[in-house]
Amino acid sequence: MARNHTQQEDVGQLLNETGKSSILHAEFAQALGELSRGENAAATLERNLAQLEKKLDEILASFETTDSTTVEGSGLPGNGSQPT
């Protein structure tokens, strides 16, 4: 009765046959390390972007408040009042 090989077993056998197992393991470990650093950098960028977005929202809100007050006080069209 023939045994079914899993993909992992096939890869393991191939690594052992080529004699490059340790090199491939080292390269794989390096790739995982680089991936981890990349994910950390992306998370940091996302946090910084969220903080920047919050600050921009605050600035825009302050301009909207200032513009609303200026327009209402001047009687300019656009706030529902008519110029005199």
PyRosetta script that sets phi, psi and omega in degrees:
from pyrosetta import init, pose_from_sequence

init()
pose = pose_from_sequence("MARNHTQQEDVGQLLNETGKSSILHAEFAQALGELSRGENAAATLERNLAQLEKKLDEILASFETTDSTTVEGSGLPGNGSQPT")
pose.set_psi(1, 124.4)
pose.set_omega(1, -176.5)
pose.set_phi(2, -79.8)
pose.set_psi(2, 139.4)
pose.set_omega(2, -179.7)
pose.set_phi(3, -90.5)
pose.set_psi(3, 135.6)
pose.set_omega(3, 177.0)
pose.set_phi(4, -80.8)
pose.set_psi(4, 129.5)
pose.set_omega(4, 178.6)
pose.set_phi(5, -91.0)
pose.set_psi(5, 139.0)
pose.set_omega(5, 173.8)
pose.set_phi(6, -84.9)
pose.set_psi(6, 163.8)
pose.set_omega(6, 179.5)
pose.set_phi(7, -61.8)
pose.set_psi(7, -39.1)
pose.set_omega(7, -180.0)
pose.set_phi(8, -63.1)
pose.set_psi(8, -41.7)
pose.set_omega(8, 178.5)
pose.set_phi(9, -64.7)
pose.set_psi(9, -39.9)
pose.set_omega(9, 179.3)
pose.set_phi(10, -63.5)
pose.set_psi(10, -42.1)
pose.set_omega(10, 178.9)
pose.set_phi(11, -65.4)
pose.set_psi(11, -45.3)
pose.set_omega(11, 178.6)
pose.set_phi(12, -59.2)
pose.set_psi(12, -42.1)
pose.set_omega(12, 178.7)
pose.set_phi(13, -64.6)
pose.set_psi(13, -42.1)
pose.set_omega(13, 179.0)
pose.set_phi(14, -62.8)
pose.set_psi(14, -41.9)
pose.set_omega(14, 179.0)
pose.set_phi(15, -62.5)
pose.set_psi(15, -43.2)
pose.set_omega(15, 179.9)
pose.set_phi(16, -66.7)
pose.set_psi(16, -37.1)
pose.set_omega(16, -179.3)
pose.set_phi(17, -68.4)
pose.set_psi(17, -36.4)
pose.set_omega(17, -176.9)
pose.set_phi(18, -81.7)
pose.set_psi(18, -19.9)
pose.set_omega(18, -179.5)
pose.set_phi(19, 75.7)
pose.set_psi(19, 12.6)
pose.set_omega(19, -177.8)
pose.set_phi(20, -110.2)
pose.set_psi(20, 20.9)
pose.set_omega(20, -176.3)
pose.set_phi(21, -56.0)
pose.set_psi(21, -49.3)
pose.set_omega(21, -176.2)
pose.set_phi(22, -66.4)
pose.set_psi(22, -35.1)
pose.set_omega(22, 178.5)
pose.set_phi(23, -66.4)
pose.set_psi(23, -45.3)
pose.set_omega(23, -179.7)
pose.set_phi(24, -66.3)
pose.set_psi(24, -37.9)
pose.set_omega(24, 177.2)
pose.set_phi(25, -63.9)
pose.set_psi(25, -40.9)
pose.set_omega(25, 178.7)
pose.set_phi(26, -65.3)
pose.set_psi(26, -42.2)
pose.set_omega(26, 178.7)
pose.set_phi(27, -65.6)
pose.set_psi(27, -39.3)
pose.set_omega(27, 177.9)
pose.set_phi(28, -64.8)
pose.set_psi(28, -42.9)
pose.set_omega(28, 178.2)
pose.set_phi(29, -63.0)
pose.set_psi(29, -39.9)
pose.set_omega(29, 178.3)
pose.set_phi(30, -65.1)
pose.set_psi(30, -42.9)
pose.set_omega(30, 178.9)
pose.set_phi(31, -62.2)
pose.set_psi(31, -41.2)
pose.set_omega(31, 177.9)
pose.set_phi(32, -64.1)
pose.set_psi(32, -39.3)
pose.set_omega(32, 177.6)
pose.set_phi(33, -63.6)
pose.set_psi(33, -42.7)
pose.set_omega(33, 178.7)
pose.set_phi(34, -65.9)
pose.set_psi(34, -39.3)
pose.set_omega(34, 177.4)
pose.set_phi(35, -62.6)
pose.set_psi(35, -42.4)
pose.set_omega(35, 178.8)
pose.set_phi(36, -62.8)
pose.set_psi(36, -43.8)
pose.set_omega(36, 177.8)
pose.set_phi(37, -63.7)
pose.set_psi(37, -38.7)
pose.set_omega(37, 177.8)
pose.set_phi(38, -64.1)
pose.set_psi(38, -41.5)
pose.set_omega(38, 177.8)
pose.set_phi(39, -64.9)
pose.set_psi(39, -39.1)
pose.set_omega(39, 177.2)
pose.set_phi(40, -64.7)
pose.set_psi(40, -41.6)
pose.set_omega(40, 178.6)
pose.set_phi(41, -64.2)
pose.set_psi(41, -41.1)
pose.set_omega(41, 178.8)
pose.set_phi(42, -64.0)
pose.set_psi(42, -40.9)
pose.set_omega(42, 178.7)
pose.set_phi(43, -63.9)
pose.set_psi(43, -41.0)
pose.set_omega(43, 178.0)
pose.set_phi(44, -63.7)
pose.set_psi(44, -44.0)
pose.set_omega(44, 178.2)
pose.set_phi(45, -61.9)
pose.set_psi(45, -40.6)
pose.set_omega(45, 178.7)
pose.set_phi(46, -63.3)
pose.set_psi(46, -41.2)
pose.set_omega(46, 177.5)
pose.set_phi(47, -63.5)
pose.set_psi(47, -44.6)
pose.set_omega(47, -179.9)
pose.set_phi(48, -64.1)
pose.set_psi(48, -39.6)
pose.set_omega(48, 178.7)
pose.set_phi(49, -64.9)
pose.set_psi(49, -40.3)
pose.set_omega(49, 177.8)
pose.set_phi(50, -62.7)
pose.set_psi(50, -41.4)
pose.set_omega(50, 178.4)
pose.set_phi(51, -65.0)
pose.set_psi(51, -42.1)
pose.set_omega(51, 179.0)
pose.set_phi(52, -64.1)
pose.set_psi(52, -42.7)
pose.set_omega(52, 178.6)
pose.set_phi(53, -60.8)
pose.set_psi(53, -41.3)
pose.set_omega(53, 178.8)
pose.set_phi(54, -62.6)
pose.set_psi(54, -43.9)
pose.set_omega(54, 179.7)
pose.set_phi(55, -64.8)
pose.set_psi(55, -40.8)
pose.set_omega(55, 178.6)
pose.set_phi(56, -64.6)
pose.set_psi(56, -39.7)
pose.set_omega(56, 176.5)
pose.set_phi(57, -60.6)
pose.set_psi(57, -41.6)
pose.set_omega(57, 178.8)
pose.set_phi(58, -64.2)
pose.set_psi(58, -42.1)
pose.set_omega(58, 179.4)
pose.set_phi(59, -64.3)
pose.set_psi(59, -46.1)
pose.set_omega(59, 178.9)
pose.set_phi(60, -61.6)
pose.set_psi(60, -40.3)
pose.set_omega(60, 179.0)
pose.set_phi(61, -63.6)
pose.set_psi(61, -38.5)
pose.set_omega(61, 179.3)
pose.set_phi(62, -67.8)
pose.set_psi(62, -35.7)
pose.set_omega(62, 176.4)
pose.set_phi(63, -66.9)
pose.set_psi(63, -40.6)
pose.set_omega(63, 179.6)
pose.set_phi(64, -63.1)
pose.set_psi(64, -40.1)
pose.set_omega(64, 177.7)
pose.set_phi(65, -65.0)
pose.set_psi(65, -44.8)
pose.set_omega(65, 179.5)
pose.set_phi(66, -64.4)
pose.set_psi(66, -45.0)
pose.set_omega(66, 179.9)
pose.set_phi(67, -63.3)
pose.set_psi(67, -41.5)
pose.set_omega(67, -179.8)
pose.set_phi(68, -62.7)
pose.set_psi(68, -43.3)
pose.set_omega(68, 179.8)
pose.set_phi(69, -66.4)
pose.set_psi(69, -42.6)
pose.set_omega(69, -178.9)
pose.set_phi(70, -65.3)
pose.set_psi(70, -45.3)
pose.set_omega(70, -178.2)
pose.set_phi(71, -66.2)
pose.set_psi(71, -43.5)
pose.set_omega(71, -179.9)
pose.set_phi(72, -62.9)
pose.set_psi(72, -40.8)
pose.set_omega(72, -178.4)
pose.set_phi(73, -72.3)
pose.set_psi(73, -23.8)
pose.set_omega(73, -175.9)
pose.set_phi(74, -93.9)
pose.set_psi(74, -13.7)
pose.set_omega(74, -178.2)
pose.set_phi(75, 73.8)
pose.set_psi(75, 19.0)
pose.set_omega(75, 179.1)
pose.set_phi(76, -74.3)
pose.set_psi(76, 149.5)
pose.set_omega(76, 176.9)
pose.set_phi(77, -61.0)
pose.set_psi(77, 155.6)
pose.set_omega(77, 177.3)
pose.set_phi(78, 115.1)
pose.set_psi(78, -14.5)
pose.set_omega(78, 178.0)
pose.set_phi(79, -114.0)
pose.set_psi(79, 8.7)
pose.set_omega(79, 178.6)
pose.set_phi(80, 96.8)
pose.set_psi(80, -9.5)
pose.set_omega(80, 179.2)
pose.set_phi(81, -97.1)
pose.set_psi(81, 155.6)
pose.set_omega(81, 179.0)
pose.set_phi(82, -101.3)
pose.set_psi(82, 141.2)
pose.set_omega(82, 177.6)
pose.set_phi(83, -65.3)
pose.set_psi(83, 149.2)
pose.set_omega(83, -179.4)
pose.set_phi(84, -100.5)
pose.dump_pdb("model.pdb")
